[in-house]
C-alpha cells in the first residue's frame, strides 16, 4: 500500500511538472519576471512622456497667463482727473 501511494505521488508530481512546462511553452516561453520587467519599463516610458507633455503645457499656460495679465493691465485704464471708482 505504501509503495502504491509513493508511486501515485511521484506520478502526480511528474504530471504537474509536465503540465507547468507545457503551459510555459504554450505561452511562448514568457515568464512572470519577463512580463513584470517589460510592464515596468513601459510604465516608466509613459510616465516620462506624460511629464514632458505636462511641462510643455505648463510653460504654455504661463505664457498665456502673462499675456492675459498684460491685456488686463491695458484694459484697466486710469480714470480721468477728478473721478473716483464707485464701490
KAFENCOR-V691444 format. One record per run of one state. SS is the DSSP state (H for helix, E for strand, L for the rest). FROM is the first residue (numbers start at 1). LEN is the number of residues. If there is no record, write none. Layout:
ss:SS from:FROM len:LEN
ss:SS from:FROM len:LEN
This chain:
ss:L from:1 len:1
ss:H from:2 len:25
ss:L from:27 len:5
ss:H from:32 len:44
ss:L from:76 len:12
